[in-house]
Amino acid sequence: MIRLQIQSDTKENAMDIVQTAISAEIKRLEIGLHKTEKQIKRFEKEYNVSSDTFQKEVTAEDLKGKDREYIEWTGELKVRERILKDLRNLKDIQYVAQ
């Protein structure tokens, strides 16, 4: 859990500003996740194999696009992992105002 404590010397509501910025980042990440999932599903459909199986059993030589496709698919999986981690962290933030 992340606990975010916000203090402000101005009359502006700093809490609202921070929450709005974090909400915008969550939305941006969700859009990115959707695009990444779409790319992953395209590879899974094209090769009729799950990404788990791909990671365990497939080599670049097994793919039509060889190294390029292998790197793309692996990259999309790593991007998805990172986005999911960031989303969990941002959604888990607890705000504490003072």
Biopython code that builds the backbone (N, CA, C, O; Angstrom):
import numpy as np
from Bio.PDB.StructureBuilder import StructureBuilder

atoms = [
    (1, "MET", "N", (0.846, -1.178, 0.000)),
    (1, "MET", "CA", (0.000, 0.000, 0.000)),
    (1, "MET", "C", (0.891, 1.241, 0.000)),
    (1, "MET", "O", (1.917, 1.301, 0.678)),
    (2, "ILE", "N", (0.471, 2.204, -0.766)),
    (2, "ILE", "CA", (1.148, 3.496, -0.796)),
    (2, "ILE", "C", (0.241, 4.491, -0.085)),
    (2, "ILE", "O", (-0.950, 4.582, -0.379)),
    (3, "ARG", "N", (0.808, 5.224, 0.840)),
    (3, "ARG", "CA", (0.051, 6.243, 1.560)),
    (3, "ARG", "C", (0.629, 7.596, 1.183)),
    (3, "ARG", "O", (1.795, 7.883, 1.454)),
    (4, "LEU", "N", (-0.187, 8.412, 0.565)),
    (4, "LEU", "CA", (0.252, 9.702, 0.062)),
    (4, "LEU", "C", (-0.302, 10.799, 0.953)),
    (4, "LEU", "O", (-1.514, 10.992, 1.043)),
    (5, "GLN", "N", (0.603, 11.518, 1.611)),
    (5, "GLN", "CA", (0.208, 12.610, 2.488)),
    (5, "GLN", "C", (0.492, 13.914, 1.758)),
    (5, "GLN", "O", (1.594, 14.125, 1.252)),
    (6, "ILE", "N", (-0.509, 14.787, 1.709)),
    (6, "ILE", "CA", (-0.379, 16.027, 0.956)),
    (6, "ILE", "C", (-0.596, 17.212, 1.874)),
    (6, "ILE", "O", (-1.579, 17.279, 2.612)),
    (7, "GLN", "N", (0.351, 18.158, 1.816)),
    (7, "GLN", "CA", (0.227, 19.400, 2.567)),
    (7, "GLN", "C", (0.352, 20.547, 1.575)),
    (7, "GLN", "O", (1.145, 20.486, 0.635)),
    (8, "SER", "N", (-0.432, 21.585, 1.793)),
    (8, "SER", "CA", (-0.389, 22.716, 0.879)),
    (8, "SER", "C", (-0.499, 24.025, 1.660)),
    (8, "SER", "O", (-1.272, 24.137, 2.611)),
    (9, "ASP", "N", (0.287, 25.005, 1.238)),
    (9, "ASP", "CA", (0.244, 26.327, 1.854)),
    (9, "ASP", "C", (-0.678, 27.283, 1.094)),
    (9, "ASP", "O", (-0.834, 28.440, 1.483)),
    (10, "THR", "N", (-1.282, 26.802, 0.020)),
    (10, "THR", "CA", (-2.151, 27.662, -0.791)),
    (10, "THR", "C", (-3.607, 27.304, -0.560)),
    (10, "THR", "O", (-3.922, 26.288, 0.059)),
    (11, "LYS", "N", (-4.481, 28.147, -1.063)),
    (11, "LYS", "CA", (-5.912, 27.883, -0.930)),
    (11, "LYS", "C", (-6.397, 26.841, -1.937)),
    (11, "LYS", "O", (-7.465, 26.252, -1.771)),
    (12, "GLU", "N", (-5.604, 26.625, -2.975)),
    (12, "GLU", "CA", (-5.974, 25.624, -3.970)),
    (12, "GLU", "C", (-6.002, 24.257, -3.299)),
    (12, "GLU", "O", (-5.210, 23.972, -2.400)),
    (13, "ASN", "N", (-6.915, 23.431, -3.746)),
    (13, "ASN", "CA", (-7.040, 22.105, -3.162)),
    (13, "ASN", "C", (-6.015, 21.170, -3.799)),
    (13, "ASN", "O", (-6.268, 20.575, -4.846)),
    (14, "ALA", "N", (-4.873, 21.050, -3.163)),
    (14, "ALA", "CA", (-3.779, 20.229, -3.681)),
    (14, "ALA", "C", (-4.197, 18.768, -3.819)),
    (14, "ALA", "O", (-3.772, 18.083, -4.750)),
    (15, "MET", "N", (-5.019, 18.298, -2.906)),
    (15, "MET", "CA", (-5.472, 16.904, -2.959)),
    (15, "MET", "C", (-6.211, 16.632, -4.267)),
    (15, "MET", "O", (-5.974, 15.613, -4.914)),
    (16, "ASP", "N", (-7.101, 17.539, -4.654)),
    (16, "ASP", "CA", (-7.844, 17.360, -5.906)),
    (16, "ASP", "C", (-6.912, 17.351, -7.106)),
    (16, "ASP", "O", (-7.088, 16.556, -8.030)),
    (17, "ILE", "N", (-5.927, 18.226, -7.094)),
    (17, "ILE", "CA", (-4.972, 18.302, -8.202)),
    (17, "ILE", "C", (-4.205, 16.992, -8.339)),
    (17, "ILE", "O", (-4.058, 16.463, -9.440)),
    (18, "VAL", "N", (-3.722, 16.479, -7.227)),
    (18, "VAL", "CA", (-2.946, 15.239, -7.249)),
    (18, "VAL", "C", (-3.829, 14.059, -7.647)),
    (18, "VAL", "O", (-3.421, 13.230, -8.461)),
    (19, "GLN", "N", (-5.024, 13.974, -7.086)),
    (19, "GLN", "CA", (-5.926, 12.877, -7.431)),
    (19, "GLN", "C", (-6.309, 12.919, -8.911)),
    (19, "GLN", "O", (-6.404, 11.875, -9.556)),
    (20, "THR", "N", (-6.527, 14.107, -9.446)),
    (20, "THR", "CA", (-6.861, 14.244, -10.866)),
    (20, "THR", "C", (-5.696, 13.790, -11.735)),
    (20, "THR", "O", (-5.896, 13.096, -12.731)),
    (21, "ALA", "N", (-4.488, 14.177, -11.363)),
    (21, "ALA", "CA", (-3.298, 13.775, -12.129)),
    (21, "ALA", "C", (-3.107, 12.260, -12.087)),
    (21, "ALA", "O", (-2.785, 11.645, -13.104)),
    (22, "ILE", "N", (-3.300, 11.671, -10.935)),
    (22, "ILE", "CA", (-3.139, 10.222, -10.809)),
    (22, "ILE", "C", (-4.255, 9.501, -11.565)),
    (22, "ILE", "O", (-4.003, 8.474, -12.195)),
    (23, "SER", "N", (-5.462, 10.011, -11.513)),
    (23, "SER", "CA", (-6.570, 9.421, -12.271)),
    (23, "SER", "C", (-6.294, 9.476, -13.772)),
    (23, "SER", "O", (-6.592, 8.528, -14.498)),
    (24, "ALA", "N", (-5.730, 10.579, -14.228)),
    (24, "ALA", "CA", (-5.386, 10.718, -15.649)),
    (24, "ALA", "C", (-4.317, 9.701, -16.040)),
    (24, "ALA", "O", (-4.377, 9.120, -17.123)),
    (25, "GLU", "N", (-3.345, 9.487, -15.165)),
    (25, "GLU", "CA", (-2.296, 8.506, -15.444)),
    (25, "GLU", "C", (-2.868, 7.096, -15.469)),
    (25, "GLU", "O", (-2.468, 6.280, -16.299)),
    (26, "ILE", "N", (-3.792, 6.804, -14.575)),
    (26, "ILE", "CA", (-4.447, 5.492, -14.576)),
    (26, "ILE", "C", (-5.176, 5.279, -15.901)),
    (26, "ILE", "O", (-5.083, 4.206, -16.495)),
    (27, "LYS", "N", (-5.892, 6.286, -16.359)),
    (27, "LYS", "CA", (-6.627, 6.189, -17.623)),
    (27, "LYS", "C", (-5.656, 5.966, -18.786)),
    (27, "LYS", "O", (-5.911, 5.141, -19.663)),
    (28, "ARG", "N", (-4.544, 6.705, -18.789)),
    (28, "ARG", "CA", (-3.542, 6.554, -19.844)),
    (28, "ARG", "C", (-2.965, 5.135, -19.852)),
    (28, "ARG", "O", (-2.782, 4.534, -20.911)),
    (29, "LEU", "N", (-2.686, 4.616, -18.667)),
    (29, "LEU", "CA", (-2.160, 3.260, -18.562)),
    (29, "LEU", "C", (-3.186, 2.223, -19.022)),
    (29, "LEU", "O", (-2.830, 1.236, -19.666)),
    (30, "GLU", "N", (-4.455, 2.449, -18.691)),
    (30, "GLU", "CA", (-5.502, 1.518, -19.115)),
    (30, "GLU", "C", (-5.639, 1.500, -20.637)),
    (30, "GLU", "O", (-5.872, 0.445, -21.227)),
    (31, "ILE", "N", (-5.496, 2.648, -21.266)),
    (31, "ILE", "CA", (-5.524, 2.717, -22.732)),
    (31, "ILE", "C", (-4.327, 1.959, -23.306)),
    (31, "ILE", "O", (-4.467, 1.197, -24.263)),
    (32, "GLY", "N", (-3.159, 2.170, -22.719)),
    (32, "GLY", "CA", (-1.966, 1.447, -23.152)),
    (32, "GLY", "C", (-2.099, -0.047, -22.960)),
    (32, "GLY", "O", (-1.663, -0.826, -23.807)),
    (33, "LEU", "N", (-2.700, -0.453, -21.852)),
    (33, "LEU", "CA", (-2.912, -1.869, -21.581)),
    (33, "LEU", "C", (-3.823, -2.483, -22.628)),
    (33, "LEU", "O", (-3.586, -3.600, -23.089)),
    (34, "HIS", "N", (-4.863, -1.755, -23.003)),
    (34, "HIS", "CA", (-5.790, -2.244, -24.034)),
    (34, "HIS", "C", (-5.043, -2.470, -25.355)),
    (34, "HIS", "O", (-5.230, -3.498, -26.006)),
    (35, "LYS", "N", (-4.207, -1.520, -25.742)),
    (35, "LYS", "CA", (-3.433, -1.657, -26.989)),
    (35, "LYS", "C", (-2.463, -2.830, -26.907)),
    (35, "LYS", "O", (-2.313, -3.586, -27.866)),
    (36, "THR", "N", (-1.812, -2.977, -25.771)),
    (36, "THR", "CA", (-0.862, -4.070, -25.580)),
    (36, "THR", "C", (-1.571, -5.417, -25.621)),
    (36, "THR", "O", (-1.092, -6.357, -26.256)),
    (37, "GLU", "N", (-2.706, -5.511, -24.946)),
    (37, "GLU", "CA", (-3.486, -6.765, -24.955)),
    (37, "GLU", "C", (-3.922, -7.123, -26.374)),
    (37, "GLU", "O", (-3.931, -8.296, -26.749)),
    (38, "LYS", "N", (-4.276, -6.128, -27.144)),
    (38, "LYS", "CA", (-4.698, -6.341, -28.533)),
    (38, "LYS", "C", (-3.546, -6.937, -29.348)),
    (38, "LYS", "O", (-3.753, -7.865, -30.130)),
    (39, "GLN", "N", (-2.339, -6.406, -29.167)),
    (39, "GLN", "CA", (-1.170, -6.922, -29.881)),
    (39, "GLN", "C", (-0.851, -8.358, -29.447)),
    (39, "GLN", "O", (-0.542, -9.212, -30.278)),
    (40, "ILE", "N", (-0.930, -8.611, -28.142)),
    (40, "ILE", "CA", (-0.653, -9.958, -27.629)),
    (40, "ILE", "C", (-1.659, -10.955, -28.201)),
    (40, "ILE", "O", (-1.283, -12.045, -28.633)),
    (41, "LYS", "N", (-2.927, -10.584, -28.203)),
    (41, "LYS", "CA", (-3.966, -11.476, -28.742)),
    (41, "LYS", "C", (-3.754, -11.730, -30.233)),
    (41, "LYS", "O", (-4.038, -12.822, -30.725)),
    (42, "ARG", "N", (-3.255, -10.720, -30.952)),
    (42, "ARG", "CA", (-2.978, -10.899, -32.379)),
    (42, "ARG", "C", (-1.916, -11.986, -32.570)),
    (42, "ARG", "O", (-2.067, -12.857, -33.427)),
    (43, "PHE", "N", (-0.852, -11.938, -31.779)),
    (43, "PHE", "CA", (0.185, -12.965, -31.871)),
    (43, "PHE", "C", (-0.370, -14.337, -31.480)),
    (43, "PHE", "O", (-0.109, -15.329, -32.160)),
    (44, "GLU", "N", (-1.132, -14.395, -30.387)),
    (44, "GLU", "CA", (-1.685, -15.673, -29.937)),
    (44, "GLU", "C", (-2.599, -16.283, -30.995)),
    (44, "GLU", "O", (-2.580, -17.492, -31.222)),
    (45, "LYS", "N", (-3.387, -15.446, -31.630)),
    (45, "LYS", "CA", (-4.302, -15.937, -32.672)),
    (45, "LYS", "C", (-3.521, -16.387, -33.910)),
    (45, "LYS", "O", (-3.792, -17.449, -34.470)),
    (46, "GLU", "N", (-2.552, -15.570, -34.330)),
    (46, "GLU", "CA", (-1.782, -15.896, -35.531)),
    (46, "GLU", "C", (-1.049, -17.222, -35.394)),
    (46, "GLU", "O", (-0.979, -17.998, -36.347)),
    (47, "TYR", "N", (-0.503, -17.484, -34.209)),
    (47, "TYR", "CA", (0.283, -18.695, -34.005)),
    (47, "TYR", "C", (-0.472, -19.770, -33.222)),
    (47, "TYR", "O", (0.069, -20.842, -32.951)),
    (48, "ASN", "N", (-1.720, -19.480, -32.861)),
    (48, "ASN", "CA", (-2.568, -20.437, -32.149)),
    (48, "ASN", "C", (-1.842, -21.023, -30.934)),
    (48, "ASN", "O", (-1.816, -22.235, -30.720)),
    (49, "VAL", "N", (-1.251, -20.108, -30.144)),
    (49, "VAL", "CA", (-0.524, -20.522, -28.953)),
    (49, "VAL", "C", (-0.683, -19.428, -27.891)),
    (49, "VAL", "O", (-0.695, -18.240, -28.212)),
    (50, "SER", "N", (-0.803, -19.832, -26.649)),
    (50, "SER", "CA", (-0.913, -18.854, -25.563)),
    (50, "SER", "C", (0.442, -18.193, -25.337)),
    (50, "SER", "O", (1.483, -18.728, -25.718)),
    (51, "SER", "N", (0.408, -17.046, -24.725)),
    (51, "SER", "CA", (1.664, -16.356, -24.417)),
    (51, "SER", "C", (2.499, -17.144, -23.418)),
    (51, "SER", "O", (3.728, -17.106, -23.476)),
    (52, "ASP", "N", (1.850, -17.859, -22.503)),
    (52, "ASP", "CA", (2.594, -18.697, -21.552)),
    (52, "ASP", "C", (3.384, -19.776, -22.300)),
    (52, "ASP", "O", (4.561, -20.005, -22.025)),
    (53, "THR", "N", (2.713, -20.430, -23.246)),
    (53, "THR", "CA", (3.383, -21.453, -24.047)),
    (53, "THR", "C", (4.482, -20.826, -24.897)),
    (53, "THR", "O", (5.569, -21.386, -25.031)),
    (54, "PHE", "N", (4.192, -19.665, -25.466)),
    (54, "PHE", "CA", (5.196, -18.949, -26.258)),
    (54, "PHE", "C", (6.467, -18.735, -25.440)),
    (54, "PHE", "O", (7.568, -19.008, -25.918)),
    (55, "GLN", "N", (6.316, -18.249, -24.215)),
    (55, "GLN", "CA", (7.481, -17.952, -23.386)),
    (55, "GLN", "C", (8.272, -19.204, -23.018)),
    (55, "GLN", "O", (9.489, -19.147, -22.845)),
    (56, "LYS", "N", (7.580, -20.325, -22.900)),
    (56, "LYS", "CA", (8.244, -21.551, -22.464)),
    (56, "LYS", "C", (8.807, -22.388, -23.614)),
    (56, "LYS", "O", (9.835, -23.048, -23.461)),
    (57, "GLU", "N", (8.121, -22.358, -24.779)),
    (57, "GLU", "CA", (8.445, -23.352, -25.806)),
    (57, "GLU", "C", (8.826, -22.801, -27.175)),
    (57, "GLU", "O", (9.438, -23.519, -27.966)),
    (58, "VAL", "N", (8.488, -21.562, -27.479)),
    (58, "VAL", "CA", (8.683, -21.039, -28.828)),
    (58, "VAL", "C", (10.025, -20.323, -28.930)),
    (58, "VAL", "O", (10.442, -19.616, -28.012)),
    (59, "THR", "N", (10.680, -20.517, -30.045)),
    (59, "THR", "CA", (11.921, -19.795, -30.333)),
    (59, "THR", "C", (11.687, -18.877, -31.529)),
    (59, "THR", "O", (10.687, -19.007, -32.235)),
    (60, "ALA", "N", (12.596, -17.966, -31.747)),
    (60, "ALA", "CA", (12.464, -17.023, -32.866)),
    (60, "ALA", "C", (12.361, -17.778, -34.194)),
    (60, "ALA", "O", (11.662, -17.326, -35.101)),
    (61, "GLU", "N", (13.036, -18.903, -34.322)),
    (61, "GLU", "CA", (13.007, -19.677, -35.561)),
    (61, "GLU", "C", (11.633, -20.262, -35.846)),
    (61, "GLU", "O", (11.341, -20.616, -36.989)),
    (62, "ASP", "N", (10.780, -20.371, -34.826)),
    (62, "ASP", "CA", (9.435, -20.912, -35.003)),
    (62, "ASP", "C", (8.465, -19.887, -35.584)),
    (62, "ASP", "O", (7.370, -20.254, -36.010)),
    (63, "LEU", "N", (8.837, -18.639, -35.609)),
    (63, "LEU", "CA", (7.948, -17.571, -36.052)),
    (63, "LEU", "C", (8.277, -17.142, -37.472)),
    (63, "LEU", "O", (9.432, -17.185, -37.897)),
    (64, "LYS", "N", (7.236, -16.723, -38.205)),
    (64, "LYS", "CA", (7.442, -16.253, -39.585)),
    (64, "LYS", "C", (8.384, -15.054, -39.625)),
    (64, "LYS", "O", (9.268, -14.966, -40.478)),
    (65, "GLY", "N", (8.181, -14.145, -38.698)),
    (65, "GLY", "CA", (8.995, -12.923, -38.650)),
    (65, "GLY", "C", (10.300, -13.092, -37.901)),
    (65, "GLY", "O", (11.030, -12.123, -37.693)),
    (66, "LYS", "N", (10.599, -14.316, -37.495)),
    (66, "LYS", "CA", (11.840, -14.660, -36.785)),
    (66, "LYS", "C", (12.109, -13.721, -35.599)),
    (66, "LYS", "O", (11.232, -13.503, -34.763)),
    (67, "ASP", "N", (13.319, -13.173, -35.537)),
    (67, "ASP", "CA", (13.731, -12.346, -34.393)),
    (67, "ASP", "C", (12.810, -11.146, -34.173)),
    (67, "ASP", "O", (12.482, -10.810, -33.035)),
    (68, "ARG", "N", (12.397, -10.506, -35.259)),
    (68, "ARG", "CA", (11.566, -9.303, -35.133)),
    (68, "ARG", "C", (10.268, -9.612, -34.383)),
    (68, "ARG", "O", (9.914, -8.906, -33.439)),
    (69, "GLU", "N", (9.567, -10.657, -34.795)),
    (69, "GLU", "CA", (8.311, -11.007, -34.121)),
    (69, "GLU", "C", (8.540, -11.519, -32.706)),
    (69, "GLU", "O", (7.755, -11.233, -31.802)),
    (70, "TYR", "N", (9.599, -12.264, -32.517)),
    (70, "TYR", "CA", (9.898, -12.780, -31.185)),
    (70, "TYR", "C", (10.136, -11.623, -30.212)),
    (70, "TYR", "O", (9.634, -11.621, -29.088)),
    (71, "ILE", "N", (10.905, -10.653, -30.667)),
    (71, "ILE", "CA", (11.197, -9.478, -29.836)),
    (71, "ILE", "C", (9.926, -8.669, -29.596)),
    (71, "ILE", "O", (9.691, -8.203, -28.481)),
    (72, "GLU", "N", (9.108, -8.500, -30.626)),
    (72, "GLU", "CA", (7.848, -7.748, -30.464)),
    (72, "GLU", "C", (6.935, -8.420, -29.448)),
    (72, "GLU", "O", (6.416, -7.760, -28.548)),
    (73, "TRP", "N", (6.738, -9.713, -29.583)),
    (73, "TRP", "CA", (5.836, -10.449, -28.688)),
    (73, "TRP", "C", (6.370, -10.404, -27.258)),
    (73, "TRP", "O", (5.627, -10.117, -26.321)),
    (74, "THR", "N", (7.642, -10.684, -27.100)),
    (74, "THR", "CA", (8.259, -10.623, -25.775)),
    (74, "THR", "C", (8.152, -9.220, -25.192)),
    (74, "THR", "O", (7.868, -9.055, -24.006)),
    (75, "GLY", "N", (8.378, -8.221, -26.020)),
    (75, "GLY", "CA", (8.280, -6.828, -25.581)),
    (75, "GLY", "C", (6.886, -6.473, -25.115)),
    (75, "GLY", "O", (6.724, -5.823, -24.083)),
    (76, "GLU", "N", (5.879, -6.890, -25.861)),
    (76, "GLU", "CA", (4.492, -6.613, -25.468)),
    (76, "GLU", "C", (4.167, -7.267, -24.128)),
    (76, "GLU", "O", (3.466, -6.676, -23.307)),
    (77, "LEU", "N", (4.664, -8.464, -23.902)),
    (77, "LEU", "CA", (4.429, -9.148, -22.626)),
    (77, "LEU", "C", (5.090, -8.398, -21.469)),
    (77, "LEU", "O", (4.519, -8.291, -20.384)),
    (78, "LYS", "N", (6.289, -7.884, -21.706)),
    (78, "LYS", "CA", (6.981, -7.115, -20.666)),
    (78, "LYS", "C", (6.281, -5.779, -20.416)),
    (78, "LYS", "O", (6.179, -5.331, -19.274)),
    (79, "VAL", "N", (5.804, -5.154, -21.476)),
    (79, "VAL", "CA", (5.060, -3.894, -21.331)),
    (79, "VAL", "C", (3.792, -4.141, -20.517)),
    (79, "VAL", "O", (3.470, -3.366, -19.617)),
    (80, "ARG", "N", (3.066, -5.229, -20.836)),
    (80, "ARG", "CA", (1.844, -5.550, -20.090)),
    (80, "ARG", "C", (2.149, -5.751, -18.609)),
    (80, "ARG", "O", (1.420, -5.261, -17.747)),
    (81, "GLU", "N", (3.209, -6.461, -18.323)),
    (81, "GLU", "CA", (3.600, -6.712, -16.927)),
    (81, "GLU", "C", (3.871, -5.400, -16.190)),
    (81, "GLU", "O", (3.434, -5.210, -15.055)),
    (82, "ARG", "N", (4.592, -4.508, -16.846)),
    (82, "ARG", "CA", (4.932, -3.213, -16.234)),
    (82, "ARG", "C", (3.684, -2.345, -16.027)),
    (82, "ARG", "O", (3.520, -1.718, -14.980)),
    (83, "ILE", "N", (2.815, -2.317, -17.031)),
    (83, "ILE", "CA", (1.585, -1.525, -16.916)),
    (83, "ILE", "C", (0.720, -2.051, -15.781)),
    (83, "ILE", "O", (0.192, -1.268, -14.992)),
    (84, "LEU", "N", (0.571, -3.361, -15.689)),
    (84, "LEU", "CA", (-0.249, -3.944, -14.618)),
    (84, "LEU", "C", (0.323, -3.615, -13.244)),
    (84, "LEU", "O", (-0.424, -3.332, -12.308)),
    (85, "LYS", "N", (1.639, -3.652, -13.126)),
    (85, "LYS", "CA", (2.287, -3.299, -11.854)),
    (85, "LYS", "C", (2.016, -1.838, -11.507)),
    (85, "LYS", "O", (1.644, -1.521, -10.377)),
    (86, "ASP", "N", (2.202, -0.956, -12.477)),
    (86, "ASP", "CA", (1.967, 0.471, -12.245)),
    (86, "ASP", "C", (0.501, 0.742, -11.896)),
    (86, "ASP", "O", (0.213, 1.543, -11.007)),
    (87, "LEU", "N", (-0.415, 0.082, -12.585)),
    (87, "LEU", "CA", (-1.845, 0.264, -12.283)),
    (87, "LEU", "C", (-2.169, -0.184, -10.863)),
    (87, "LEU", "O", (-2.888, 0.505, -10.139)),
    (88, "ARG", "N", (-1.641, -1.334, -10.467)),
    (88, "ARG", "CA", (-1.884, -1.819, -9.094)),
    (88, "ARG", "C", (-1.390, -0.792, -8.083)),
    (88, "ARG", "O", (-2.089, -0.473, -7.121)),
    (89, "ASN", "N", (-0.186, -0.276, -8.304)),
    (89, "ASN", "CA", (0.385, 0.698, -7.373)),
    (89, "ASN", "C", (-0.446, 1.974, -7.316)),
    (89, "ASN", "O", (-0.730, 2.476, -6.229)),
    (90, "LEU", "N", (-0.835, 2.498, -8.459)),
    (90, "LEU", "CA", (-1.598, 3.746, -8.481)),
    (90, "LEU", "C", (-3.001, 3.571, -7.885)),
    (90, "LEU", "O", (-3.498, 4.453, -7.184)),
    (91, "LYS", "N", (-3.625, 2.441, -8.165)),
    (91, "LYS", "CA", (-4.975, 2.205, -7.646)),
    (91, "LYS", "C", (-4.968, 1.906, -6.149)),
    (91, "LYS", "O", (-6.000, 1.999, -5.484)),
    (92, "ASP", "N", (-3.811, 1.550, -5.632)),
    (92, "ASP", "CA", (-3.690, 1.202, -4.213)),
    (92, "ASP", "C", (-3.347, 2.410, -3.334)),
    (92, "ASP", "O", (-3.258, 2.285, -2.113)),
    (93, "ILE", "N", (-3.158, 3.562, -3.950)),
    (93, "ILE", "CA", (-2.780, 4.752, -3.182)),
    (93, "ILE", "C", (-3.903, 5.158, -2.251)),
    (93, "ILE", "O", (-5.069, 5.208, -2.642)),
    (94, "GLN", "N", (-3.538, 5.445, -1.028)),
    (94, "GLN", "CA", (-4.470, 6.022, -0.056)),
    (94, "GLN", "C", (-4.047, 7.467, 0.160)),
    (94, "GLN", "O", (-2.876, 7.754, 0.405)),
    (95, "TYR", "N", (-5.005, 8.361, 0.067)),
    (95, "TYR", "CA", (-4.722, 9.796, 0.202)),
    (95, "TYR", "C", (-5.006, 10.260, 1.634)),
    (95, "TYR", "O", (-6.037, 9.930, 2.221)),
    (96, "VAL", "N", (-4.075, 11.023, 2.167)),
    (96, "VAL", "CA", (-4.224, 11.575, 3.500)),
    (96, "VAL", "C", (-3.986, 13.073, 3.388)),
    (96, "VAL", "O", (-2.887, 13.504, 3.040)),
    (97, "ALA", "N", (-4.992, 13.856, 3.676)),
    (97, "ALA", "CA", (-4.856, 15.322, 3.600)),
    (97, "ALA", "C", (-4.592, 15.910, 4.975)),
    (97, "ALA", "O", (-5.042, 15.390, 5.996)),
    (98, "GLN", "N", (-3.852, 17.004, 4.971)),
    (98, "GLN", "CA", (-3.592, 17.697, 6.221)),
    (98, "GLN", "C", (-3.864, 19.175, 6.032)),
    (98, "GLN", "O", (-3.707, 19.957, 6.970)),
]
sb = StructureBuilder()
sb.init_structure("model")
sb.init_model(0)
sb.init_chain("A")
sb.init_seg("    ")
for serial, (resi, resn, name, xyz) in enumerate(atoms, 1):
    if name == "N":
        sb.init_residue(resn, " ", resi, " ")
    sb.init_atom(name, np.array(xyz, "f"), 0.0, 1.0, " ", f" {name:<3s}", serial, name[0])
structure = sb.get_structure()
